[in-house]
């Protein structure tokens, strides 16, 4: 399974769990709104002498406040679901077979190739299956795609959990699994917030 497929599976899982959460939250929202309307009506009856318009305004404010609280609760629960999905994905990535892991890393190296950033840093753990022979295969695939590949396996090791870091003279690109998943998680959470809270 490619990293892209894994990310798509994560989003699908998050969406499915999110839908269950939203359905439950909608039930809670109806209860909150019903209670708010009841409270608002009771308070309206008490202050009716202060003027109908004032009572209606307070009623609307209470309902709006209840709706906002319900939306925030939905957002919080869906963010928890997203977090759980990504944590599960990280665990799965750490358990995938060596051949599948090599294929994922190879595809990532090809898709992120930059001729000015050619040094590739892996973790100490990956040195068991990622060697110069593996890099040579990636370079060959790059050349077949028309790139003058010069990827070099760095002697430096980093404390990363899967994936790699590309290093150039003045720049580093963190393509560790944790970094890629965190970026995608932040994107998904931002999308969810815009939808649920009605942001543009």
C-alpha positions in Angstrom: 0.0 0.0 0.0 1.4 3.4 -1.0 1.6 6.3 1.4 -1.0 8.1 -0.6 -3.4 5.2 -0.2 -2.7 5.1 3.5 -3.5 8.8 3.8 -6.7 8.3 1.8 -7.6 5.5 4.2 -7.0 7.7 7.1 -9.3 10.4 5.8 -12.0 7.8 5.0 -11.8 6.4 8.5 -11.9 10.0 10.0 -14.9 10.8 7.8 -16.7 7.7 8.8 -16.1 8.2 12.5 -16.8 11.8 12.1 -20.2 11.1 10.6 -21.1 8.9 13.6 -20.0 11.6 15.9 -21.9 14.3 14.0 -25.1 12.2 14.1 -24.8 11.8 17.9 -23.9 15.5 18.3 -26.9 16.5 16.2 -29.1 14.6 18.7 -27.5 16.4 21.5 -27.8 19.7 19.7 -31.6 19.2 19.3 -31.8 18.6 23.1 -29.6 21.7 23.8 -31.7 23.8 21.5 -35.0 22.5 22.9 -33.8 23.2 26.5 -32.5 26.6 25.5 -35.8 27.5 23.8 -37.7 26.4 26.9 -35.4 28.4 29.2 -35.6 31.3 26.9 -39.4 31.1 26.8 -39.6 30.9 30.6 -37.3 33.9 31.0 -39.3 35.7 28.3 -42.5 35.2 30.2 -40.8 36.6 33.3 -39.5 39.7 31.6 -42.4 40.3 29.2 -43.2 43.5 31.0 -39.8 44.8 29.9 -40.9 44.7 26.3 -41.5 42.0 23.7 -38.6 43.1 21.5 -36.1 42.8 24.4 -37.4 39.4 25.2 -37.1 38.2 21.6 -33.5 39.5 21.4 -32.5 37.6 24.5 -34.3 34.5 23.2 -32.3 34.7 19.9 -29.0 35.2 21.8 -29.6 32.1 23.9 -30.4 30.0 20.9 -27.3 31.2 19.0 -25.1 30.6 22.0 -26.5 27.0 22.3 -25.9 26.4 18.6 -22.3 27.6 18.9 -21.7 25.4 21.9 -23.0 22.4 20.0 -20.8 23.2 17.0 -17.8 23.4 19.2 -18.6 20.1 20.8 -18.9 18.5 17.3 -15.6 20.0 16.3 -13.9 18.7 19.5 -15.2 15.2 19.0 -14.3 15.0 15.3 -10.8 16.3 16.1 -10.4 13.5 18.6 -11.5 11.0 15.9 -9.0 12.5 13.5 -6.2 12.3 16.1 -7.0 8.6 16.8 -7.0 7.8 13.1 -3.6 9.4 12.6 -2.1 7.7 15.6 -3.4 4.4 14.3 -1.9 5.1 10.9 1.5 5.8 12.5 1.4 2.5 14.3 0.5 0.7 11.0 3.4 2.4 9.2 5.8 1.2 11.9 4.6 -2.4 11.4 4.5 -2.7 7.6 6.7 -5.4 6.0 10.2 -4.4 4.8 9.4 -4.7 1.1 6.3 -2.5 1.4 8.3 0.0 3.4 11.0 0.2 0.8 8.3 0.7 -1.9 6.8 3.6 0.0 10.1 5.2 0.6 11.1 4.7 -3.0 7.9 6.4 -4.3 8.4 9.2 -1.8 12.0 9.8 -3.0 10.9 9.9 -6.6 7.9 12.2 -6.0 9.9 14.7 -3.9 13.1 14.6 -6.0 15.0 17.9 -6.3 18.4 17.9 -8.0 19.7 20.5 -5.6 18.8 18.5 -2.5 20.5 15.1 -2.9 21.6 13.8 0.4 19.2 11.4 2.1 19.2 10.8 5.8 17.5 7.9 7.4 17.2 6.6 11.0 19.6 4.1 12.5 16.8 1.5 12.5 16.4 1.8 8.8 20.0 1.0 8.0 19.1 -2.6 8.2 17.0 -2.4 5.0 18.0 1.0 3.5 21.5 0.8 1.9 23.4 2.1 -1.1 22.0 -0.6 -3.2 18.5 0.6 -2.4 19.5 4.2 -3.3 21.0 3.0 -6.6 17.7 1.5 -7.5 15.9 4.7 -6.8 18.5 6.6 -8.9 17.9 4.2 -11.7 14.2 4.8 -11.6 14.8 8.6 -11.5 17.0 8.3 -14.6 14.4 6.3 -16.4 12.0 9.3 -15.7 14.5 11.7 -17.3 16.2 12.9 -14.2 19.9 13.1 -13.7 19.7 11.4 -10.4 22.4 11.9 -7.8 20.8 10.9 -4.6 23.4 10.0 -1.9 22.9 8.0 1.2 24.1 10.1 4.1 26.3 8.6 6.9 24.3 10.8 9.3 21.4 9.2 11.2 18.4 11.0 12.7 15.9 10.1 15.4 12.9 9.7 13.1 10.2 7.0 13.0 10.1 6.0 9.3 10.6 8.1 6.1 13.6 10.3 5.5 15.1 13.7 5.5 16.5 15.4 2.4 19.5 17.6 3.0 21.0 20.2 0.7 23.6 22.9 1.2 21.2 25.3 2.8 18.0 23.5 3.3 16.5 20.3 4.8 13.1 18.8 3.9 11.6 16.6 6.6 9.8 13.7 4.9 9.6 11.5 8.0 6.3 9.7 8.4 5.6 11.7 11.5 6.1 15.0 9.7 4.0 14.0 6.6 1.2 12.7 8.8 1.3 15.8 11.0 1.0 18.1 8.0 -1.9 16.1 6.6 -3.6 16.0 10.0 -3.3 19.8 10.3 -4.8 20.3 6.9 -7.7 17.9 7.6 -8.4 19.6 11.0 -8.5 23.0 9.4 -11.0 21.8 6.8 -13.2 20.3 9.5 -13.1 23.5 11.5 -14.1 25.6 8.5 -17.1 23.3 7.7 -18.4 22.9 11.2 -17.9 26.4 12.5 -18.9 27.9 9.2 -15.6 29.7 8.5 -14.8 30.7 4.9 
